[in-house]
Amino acid sequence: MKYTKIKQIAKGWSSYIWLVKNKKGEEFVLKEVREKSPRKDLANREGKMLLLANSVGVGPKVKEINFEKNFVVMEYIKGEKFFDFILSKRFEGEITQTQIYELIKELFRQLYLLDTINLSHNQLQIGKNILVKQIFDKEKKVIKYYPVIIDFEKATIKEKNCTKNLGQLFAMCFYNPNGIIAKRIREKLNLTI
C-alpha cells in the first residue's frame, strides 16, 4: 500500500475510515471494508457512486479505487458534521444568517446536481453525511461555510429520482416539526411554518 495509516477517523457498519498520508505527506481518506461485513463490494459501490458524484462537482474527489483490495482513497475534507455544526454554540452566536443562507443554498445546489444525474444519496436525513468546512474568502475578508456531501456507499441510481435529494434536505432543514436541525435553522433564520 502506498499510503500510511495515521489514525482511524470513523468506523461504520461495513467499513473503516482512515486518515492516511502518501509518500509526499499529502493527507487523504481511505475507506476500506470491515472484515466481518457482509458487504464485500465497497470499492465497486462507493467508488463508482462517488466518481459519478464527482462528475458534477459533488463530494470528496476520488484519488484511487482499488477493486482487488476493496478500498477507496479520496480527498480529505477538514470539517465537522452538519448535525454537529447546527448544534454547536458557534451556530447560536457568531455564525450569521447570511452564512447559514449561503451554506444551505450551496447544499441545495449540490443536491440538485445529484438529482440531474439521477443519483440518490439515500442517507441525508440526519445530517451526518454532510461535512461543513470553513473557508476564508480573502477577497471579501469573511468566513464562509461550505458543505461537502460524503459517504456514497448506499447511494443508488434512480431513473425517476426527481428531487429525492432535495426533498430530504428540505425536510431536514426546514419542515420536520420535531427535528432539532429544522428547529435551530428556523430559529436562526426567523422562519415559521
C-alpha positions in Angstrom: 0.0 0.0 0.0 1.4 3.4 -0.9 -0.4 5.1 2.0 0.4 5.1 5.7 -2.5 5.0 8.1 -2.3 7.9 10.5 -5.5 7.4 12.6 -8.9 5.9 12.4 -11.5 8.7 11.7 -14.6 6.6 11.9 -16.0 3.1 12.0 -19.1 2.4 10.1 -21.4 -0.7 9.9 -19.5 -2.0 6.9 -16.3 0.0 6.7 -13.3 1.6 8.5 -12.4 5.2 7.6 -8.8 6.2 8.0 -6.8 9.4 7.7 -3.8 8.4 5.6 -0.7 10.0 4.1 1.1 9.3 0.8 4.9 9.4 0.4 4.7 13.1 -0.3 3.0 13.7 3.0 -0.4 14.6 1.5 -3.4 13.6 3.5 -6.3 11.6 2.2 -9.1 9.5 3.5 -9.1 5.7 2.9 -12.3 3.8 3.3 -12.0 0.0 3.5 -14.4 -2.8 4.0 -14.6 -4.3 7.5 -13.5 -8.0 7.7 -16.9 -9.2 9.0 -19.0 -7.0 6.8 -21.5 -8.8 4.6 -21.0 -6.1 2.0 -17.9 -7.1 0.1 -18.3 -4.7 -2.8 -17.4 -1.4 -1.1 -14.9 -0.3 -3.7 -17.3 -1.0 -6.5 -20.3 0.7 -4.9 -18.8 3.6 -3.1 -16.1 4.2 -5.7 -18.5 4.2 -8.7 -21.1 6.4 -7.0 -18.5 8.9 -5.8 -17.0 9.1 -9.2 -20.4 9.8 -10.6 -21.0 12.5 -8.0 -17.5 13.9 -8.8 -18.6 14.2 -12.5 -20.9 17.0 -11.4 -18.5 18.5 -8.9 -20.0 16.9 -5.7 -18.3 15.0 -2.9 -14.7 14.5 -2.0 -12.5 13.9 -5.1 -11.6 10.3 -5.7 -7.9 9.6 -5.7 -7.9 5.9 -6.2 -10.2 2.9 -6.3 -8.6 -0.5 -5.6 -11.1 -3.2 -6.5 -8.6 -6.0 -5.6 -8.0 -4.8 -2.0 -11.5 -3.3 -1.8 -10.8 0.3 -0.7 -11.4 3.8 -2.0 -9.0 6.7 -1.4 -10.4 10.2 -1.6 -9.8 13.9 -0.8 -9.5 14.6 3.0 -12.2 17.2 4.0 -11.4 19.0 7.2 -14.8 19.8 8.5 -17.4 19.0 11.1 -20.6 17.0 10.5 -23.6 19.3 9.5 -25.6 17.9 12.5 -22.8 18.9 15.0 -22.3 22.3 13.2 -26.0 23.2 13.6 -26.0 22.1 17.3 -22.8 24.0 18.1 -22.6 27.1 20.4 -20.9 28.8 17.5 -24.1 28.4 15.4 -26.1 30.2 18.1 -23.7 33.1 18.3 -21.1 34.1 15.8 -22.5 32.5 12.6 -24.6 34.9 10.7 -27.9 34.4 8.9 -26.1 35.2 5.6 -23.5 32.5 6.3 -26.3 29.9 7.0 -28.3 31.0 3.9 -25.2 30.6 1.7 -24.3 27.2 3.2 -27.9 25.9 2.7 -28.1 27.4 -0.8 -24.9 25.6 -1.8 -26.1 22.4 -0.3 -29.3 22.7 -2.4 -27.2 23.4 -5.5 -25.1 20.2 -5.0 -28.2 18.1 -4.3 -29.9 19.5 -7.4 -26.8 18.4 -9.4 -27.1 14.9 -8.0 -30.8 14.9 -8.9 -29.9 15.9 -12.5 -27.8 12.7 -12.9 -30.4 10.5 -11.0 -28.1 9.8 -8.2 -30.0 9.4 -4.9 -27.7 9.6 -1.8 -30.3 7.9 0.4 -28.7 8.9 3.8 -29.1 12.7 4.2 -31.9 12.9 6.7 -29.8 13.3 9.9 -27.1 15.5 8.5 -24.2 13.2 9.4 -23.1 12.6 5.8 -22.6 16.2 5.1 -19.4 17.9 6.3 -19.1 21.6 6.8 -15.7 23.1 6.1 -14.7 26.7 7.0 -13.2 28.8 4.2 -11.8 32.3 4.4 -12.8 34.4 1.5 -9.7 36.7 1.0 -11.4 39.0 -1.4 -14.4 39.7 0.8 -12.5 39.1 4.1 -15.2 36.9 5.5 -15.5 33.3 6.7 -17.7 31.1 4.6 -19.0 27.7 5.4 -19.0 25.1 2.6 -20.9 21.8 2.6 -19.3 18.6 1.3 -21.6 15.5 0.9 -19.8 12.3 1.9 -20.5 8.5 2.2 -22.0 7.4 -1.1 -21.9 3.7 -0.2 -25.7 3.3 -0.1 -26.3 5.7 -3.0 -28.4 4.4 -5.9 -29.2 5.4 -9.5 -32.9 6.0 -9.8 -34.4 6.6 -13.3 -37.0 9.0 -11.9 -35.1 10.4 -9.0 -36.9 13.8 -9.4 -35.9 15.8 -6.3 -35.5 13.0 -3.8 -32.3 14.5 -2.5 -33.8 18.0 -2.4 -36.8 16.7 -0.6 -34.6 15.0 2.1 -32.7 18.2 2.6 -35.8 20.4 2.7 -37.4 18.2 5.3 -34.2 18.0 7.4 -33.5 21.8 7.3 -37.0 23.3 7.4 -40.1 21.2 7.5 -39.6 18.5 10.2 -41.7 20.0 13.0 -39.9 17.8 15.7 -36.4 17.8 14.2 -33.7 19.6 16.1 -31.9 20.7 12.9 -35.0 22.2 11.4 -35.9 23.9 14.7 -32.4 25.5 15.0 -32.3 26.6 11.4 -35.8 28.1 11.5 -34.9 30.0 14.7 -31.6 31.3 13.3 -33.3 32.5 10.1 -36.5 33.7 11.8 -38.7 31.3 9.8 -42.1 30.0 10.8 -44.1 27.0 9.4 
